[in-house]
Amino acid sequence: MLFNSVIFITIFLPLALFGWYLLQKLENPAFAKAFLVGMSLWFYGYYNVRYLWILAGSMAANYLLSLLFERFPGKGQQKLLLFLGIGGNLGLLFYYKYFNFFVENCNFFLHTDIRIEKIALPLGISFFTFQQLSFVIERYRKGAPHYPALDYAFFVSFFPQLIAGPIVLHQELIPQLKERRNRRFSAESFYDGACLFILGLAKKVLLADSLAVLVSAEYNNIAMLDTPSAWVVVCWFTMELYFDFSGYSDMARGIAGMFGFSLPENFNAPFRAASVREFWHRWHMTLTRFLTQYIYYPLGGSRRGKARKCLNLIVVFLLSGLWHGANWTYILWGLMHGAALVFETLFPKARFRWEWMNRLATTVFVILCFFRILVRFPGDDRPAVAEAFHGGKQRHASRSLQHFDLSGELCGL
């Protein structure tokens, strides 16, 4: 179910809001929580009910793991549980998102002839997997308590952030669920949330979807483009990605606000960045936070010398590119950003005198990186993200949603 679909705006959202605030009048808050968890599962399973088994199974397995952390406090036991948690979550993500890519590359490089059916990519699997992965790691670090089952299910399945982020940490959402003031209707919170939702909807429908029509038309006639026209198309494509993903994130935060919850900001004027490092502090901010906390710092961050820091940056952005999509174009995209950060680390004074020129240079670099996603490599199909960002024009809603793990493939499934 898409946030900009008629059934969501006219039926699902009003019904979810009415039921949530009506059940809040009961003394026991569990009824309202259970209702919203149920609505979130309906939202997720609307396109394909079989995806529900993947989400429910993942939640159950991780919740059981959290319980085991409580029951087995020994250091060796905790490490084993952490290994199982990381392996299980990444294994699930690998199977559904990367197994086809792995087999195709085995066939190409090893000259094998392995034939498998294409594995469908469940919506939002990158998001809810990373979200639960962060919780498992925090359980090992003693940074997260063992929550009641209903609270944990709410944390993972809360529908505004379920399929396209932002990537929410347990301490950002569950404490809000426990605050009594969030059980009362707030006209101010509802108004702010509705305004943010409308703003995001305008970005998605009026800007991103309109640009998608232009980009798709020009891409289909790419051989006829001259150099200036090609640059215009690439700029359009970049803005399409931004307005689509940023708009969806704004809608998610706005919907959460209407329910009385606050989700973390995911975009902060990224094209005002004066460096690639600053760009990643403004673009998909919750992904940057996750990669920093759970990959960059454990690898040593900047504490082990400049050479190790540069290597860590390359590893992080290689994984970032791979997370955005199972395609060599995404891997190259990630490595390009990693190389830029290494350059900024090694040559911190290599900047223009005027800030506007640094912003222009950063924007041009970002556009060129997105260009590598738009343009197919020899023998490749057009990357799924380029199609997915044309969500409103596709026959199947799932294809539009699969962009959001780039989140789906560049913004993200």
Solvent accessible surface area in square Angstrom, and as a share of the most:
residue,aa,sasa,rsa
1,M,5,0.02
2,L,23,0.12
3,F,0,0.00
4,N,33,0.17
5,S,29,0.19
6,V,117,0.67
7,I,47,0.24
8,F,0,0.00
9,I,63,0.32
10,T,81,0.47
11,I,94,0.48
12,F,0,0.00
13,L,12,0.06
14,P,61,0.38
15,L,83,0.41
16,A,0,0.00
17,L,21,0.10
18,F,133,0.55
19,G,8,0.08
20,W,5,0.02
21,Y,34,0.13
22,L,90,0.45
23,L,43,0.21
24,Q,15,0.07
25,K,165,0.70
26,L,82,0.41
27,E,140,0.63
28,N,75,0.39
29,P,46,0.29
30,A,37,0.28
31,F,113,0.47
32,A,1,0.00
33,K,25,0.11
34,A,49,0.38
35,F,50,0.21
36,L,1,0.00
37,V,15,0.09
38,G,38,0.36
39,M,15,0.07
40,S,1,0.00
41,L,49,0.25
42,W,93,0.33
43,F,2,0.01
44,Y,2,0.01
45,G,9,0.08
46,Y,104,0.40
47,Y,85,0.32
48,N,28,0.14
49,V,96,0.55
50,R,172,0.63
51,Y,13,0.05
52,L,39,0.20
53,W,196,0.69
54,I,27,0.14
55,L,0,0.00
56,A,40,0.31
57,G,40,0.39
58,S,9,0.06
59,M,20,0.09
60,A,63,0.49
61,A,61,0.47
62,N,6,0.03
63,Y,48,0.18
64,L,101,0.50
65,L,18,0.09
66,S,2,0.02
67,L,52,0.26
68,L,52,0.26
69,F,9,0.04
70,E,101,0.45
71,R,158,0.58
72,F,89,0.37
73,P,101,0.63
74,G,29,0.28
75,K,152,0.64
76,G,55,0.53
77,Q,84,0.37
78,Q,8,0.04
79,K,102,0.43
80,L,103,0.51
81,L,13,0.06
82,L,32,0.16
83,F,146,0.61
84,L,93,0.46
85,G,3,0.03
86,I,56,0.28
87,G,39,0.37
88,G,46,0.45
89,N,8,0.04
90,L,77,0.38
91,G,37,0.36
92,L,46,0.23
93,L,8,0.04
94,F,84,0.35
95,Y,104,0.39
96,Y,49,0.19
97,K,13,0.05
98,Y,22,0.09
99,F,57,0.24
100,N,28,0.14
101,F,32,0.13
102,F,103,0.43
103,V,9,0.05
104,E,84,0.38
105,N,25,0.13
106,C,23,0.14
107,N,40,0.20
108,F,146,0.61
109,F,121,0.50
110,L,120,0.60
111,H,166,0.74
112,T,58,0.33
113,D,102,0.53
114,I,82,0.41
115,R,197,0.72
116,I,71,0.36
117,E,157,0.70
118,K,151,0.64
119,I,32,0.16
120,A,64,0.50
121,L,18,0.09
122,P,0,0.00
123,L,2,0.01
124,G,0,0.00
125,I,0,0.00
126,S,0,0.00
127,F,2,0.01
128,F,2,0.01
129,T,0,0.00
130,F,15,0.06
131,Q,3,0.01
132,Q,0,0.00
133,L,11,0.06
134,S,2,0.01
135,F,2,0.01
136,V,2,0.01
137,I,20,0.10
138,E,28,0.12
139,R,17,0.06
140,Y,58,0.22
141,R,112,0.41
142,K,143,0.61
143,G,42,0.41
144,A,5,0.04
145,P,74,0.46
146,H,50,0.22
147,Y,18,0.07
148,P,74,0.46
149,A,59,0.46
150,L,55,0.27
151,D,2,0.01
152,Y,3,0.01
153,A,20,0.16
154,F,1,0.00
155,F,0,0.00
156,V,1,0.00
157,S,0,0.00
158,F,1,0.00
159,F,0,0.00
160,P,0,0.00
161,Q,2,0.01
162,L,2,0.01
163,I,3,0.01
164,A,2,0.02
165,G,0,0.00
166,P,0,0.00
167,I,1,0.00
168,V,0,0.00
169,L,8,0.04
170,H,10,0.04
171,Q,96,0.43
172,E,44,0.20
173,L,0,0.00
174,I,0,0.00
175,P,56,0.35
176,Q,29,0.13
177,L,11,0.05
178,K,110,0.47
179,E,65,0.29
180,R,142,0.52
181,R,151,0.55
182,N,12,0.06
183,R,31,0.11
184,R,152,0.55
185,F,111,0.46
186,S,48,0.31
187,A,70,0.54
188,E,129,0.58
189,S,35,0.22
190,F,63,0.26
191,Y,146,0.55
192,D,80,0.41
193,G,4,0.04
194,A,25,0.19
195,C,56,0.34
196,L,42,0.21
197,F,14,0.06
198,I,111,0.56
199,L,95,0.47
200,G,0,0.00
201,L,39,0.20
202,A,34,0.26
203,K,33,0.14
204,K,6,0.03
205,V,62,0.35
206,L,119,0.59
207,L,77,0.38
208,A,0,0.00
209,D,12,0.06
210,S,58,0.38
211,L,28,0.14
212,A,1,0.01
213,V,74,0.43
214,L,81,0.40
215,V,0,0.00
216,S,32,0.21
217,A,48,0.37
218,E,55,0.25
219,Y,15,0.06
220,N,111,0.57
221,N,82,0.42
222,I,79,0.40
223,A,99,0.76
224,M,159,0.71
225,L,42,0.21
226,D,85,0.44
227,T,94,0.55
228,P,91,0.57
229,S,41,0.27
230,A,34,0.27
231,W,111,0.39
232,V,67,0.39
233,V,7,0.04
234,V,7,0.04
235,C,48,0.29
236,W,78,0.28
237,F,0,0.00
238,T,1,0.01
239,M,61,0.27
240,E,0,0.00
241,L,0,0.00
242,Y,28,0.11
243,F,40,0.17
244,D,1,0.01
245,F,0,0.00
246,S,1,0.01
247,G,0,0.00
248,Y,1,0.00
249,S,3,0.02
250,D,16,0.08
251,M,0,0.00
252,A,1,0.01
253,R,63,0.23
254,G,0,0.00
255,I,0,0.00
256,A,0,0.00
257,G,12,0.11
258,M,9,0.04
259,F,0,0.00
260,G,19,0.19
261,F,7,0.03
262,S,75,0.49
263,L,8,0.04
264,P,26,0.16
265,E,76,0.34
266,N,1,0.01
267,F,19,0.08
268,N,68,0.35
269,A,40,0.31
270,P,1,0.01
271,F,46,0.19
272,R,131,0.48
273,A,1,0.01
274,A,7,0.05
275,S,19,0.12
276,V,8,0.05
277,R,83,0.30
278,E,52,0.23
279,F,2,0.01
280,W,8,0.03
281,H,117,0.52
282,R,46,0.17
283,W,0,0.00
284,H,0,0.00
285,M,48,0.21
286,T,3,0.02
287,L,0,0.00
288,T,23,0.14
289,R,59,0.22
290,F,6,0.02
291,L,7,0.03
292,T,38,0.22
293,Q,59,0.26
294,Y,19,0.07
295,I,35,0.18
296,Y,29,0.11
297,Y,110,0.42
298,P,75,0.47
299,L,56,0.28
300,G,0,0.00
301,G,0,0.00
302,S,65,0.42
303,R,168,0.61
304,R,144,0.52
305,G,41,0.40
306,K,111,0.47
307,A,87,0.67
308,R,77,0.28
309,K,42,0.18
310,C,15,0.09
311,L,102,0.51
312,N,2,0.01
313,L,11,0.05
314,I,53,0.27
315,V,47,0.27
316,V,9,0.05
317,F,15,0.06
318,L,62,0.31
319,L,69,0.34
320,S,0,0.00
321,G,0,0.00
322,L,52,0.26
323,W,8,0.03
324,H,0,0.00
325,G,0,0.00
326,A,24,0.18
327,N,31,0.16
328,W,119,0.42
329,T,1,0.01
330,Y,1,0.00
331,I,17,0.09
332,L,63,0.31
333,W,1,0.00
334,G,0,0.00
335,L,62,0.31
336,M,49,0.22
337,H,1,0.00
338,G,0,0.00
339,A,55,0.42
340,A,16,0.12
341,L,5,0.03
342,V,25,0.14
343,F,105,0.44
344,E,42,0.19
345,T,13,0.08
346,L,80,0.40
347,F,111,0.46
348,P,84,0.53
349,K,190,0.81
350,A,60,0.46
351,R,115,0.42
352,F,102,0.43
353,R,213,0.78
354,W,135,0.47
355,E,88,0.39
356,W,156,0.55
357,M,50,0.22
358,N,9,0.05
359,R,90,0.33
360,L,98,0.49
361,A,44,0.34
362,T,10,0.06
363,T,32,0.19
364,V,55,0.32
365,F,51,0.21
366,V,1,0.01
367,I,18,0.09
368,L,71,0.35
369,C,0,0.00
370,F,1,0.00
371,F,62,0.26
372,R,63,0.23
373,I,0,0.00
374,L,4,0.02
375,V,33,0.19
376,R,122,0.45
377,F,48,0.20
378,P,137,0.86
379,G,88,0.85
380,D,44,0.23
381,D,119,0.62
382,R,29,0.11
383,P,1,0.01
384,A,42,0.32
385,V,0,0.00
386,A,0,0.00
387,E,54,0.24
388,A,3,0.02
389,F,0,0.00
390,H,8,0.04
391,G,5,0.05
392,G,45,0.43
393,K,108,0.46
394,Q,47,0.21
395,R,220,0.80
396,H,89,0.40
397,A,34,0.26
398,S,10,0.07
399,R,96,0.35
400,S,4,0.03
401,L,0,0.00
402,Q,39,0.17
403,H,1,0.00
404,F,2,0.01
405,D,0,0.00
406,L,0,0.00
407,S,0,0.00
408,G,0,0.00
409,E,19,0.09
410,L,0,0.00
411,C,0,0.00
412,G,0,0.00
413,L,0,0.00
